[in-house]
Amino acid sequence: MRISRRAAGAAAGVTLALGVTTALTAPAASAAPAKATTASTAATASMAAHGHKLGTKSLVSVLTADKNGFDRNGKDFDILTAAVTAVLKAKPKSAVGVLANGKVALTAFIPTDNAFRVLVRDLTGTSPTSEADVFKAVASLGIPTVETVLLYHVVPGKTITARMALKANGAHLKTAAGPTIRVRVTRSGLFLQDKDRNSRNPKVIVVDINKGNRQIAHAIDRVLRPLDLPPVAKKH
């Protein structure tokens, strides 16, 4: 299935009660293209130079600190949290479990609840009114597909801050799912290019969540797509 392109304005400077967050500002001009290893090399050099000892607070602990569950706040991560929980419940040994191990360095690009709404709308042509219904639509893709999509948002072995990412234009980051994502830095901000050419590339809208720890996250306004996703099964 080819997912239709959906145009929508990106949010910016969102404030979240999750670790340290910062609004992203792109440089005046695009940075020069970088090799795939640029971000990780810069991260290692930076930490060594400043003697930083990163903490071990996991991203799962950050996500689950929000006890509100599904709500009307489209800028948080209730649907993502539910998806991670569903995968680990069905497959306790899933690689998604790395998000709960704060000793393992990684960078995650985490979609907001609004990002999942866009995904469901693109797949089904419908717009569920509640976050619970959005999650049901996502879950109906099946655990293997949800697992793959989640892993496509994780770059293992690298703690990439926003400052490092902004200097890595053109870098290809290998994800835990296998396929890569490409970093694009423009005058409009930081974008991630996925494998679906028919959908707008996700934009990073909040950066450095859980900064100071081995696991760091950046919020994005679209769900990264490792391929053309199948349509959500409809009930008749």
HUGIZI-V443751 format. One line per field, one symbol per residue. psi: psi as a letter, one per 30 degrees, with the letter a starting at -180 (. if undefined). A space follows every 50 residues. Layout:
psi->???
This chain:
psi->kkklkkkkkklkhkklhjbklkkkkllflklkkllffeeeeeeeeeeeeg gkjklgkleeeeeffjgfakagjfgaheeeeeeeeeefeeifgkffffff jffkklkkjkkleeeeeeeeeeefgljkfleeeeeeeefffkeeeeeeee ffgkjlgkjjleeeefghkfkjkklffdllkkkkklffaklkjafjfflk kkkkfklhkgkflfkllkklglkkjfljklkkkkk.
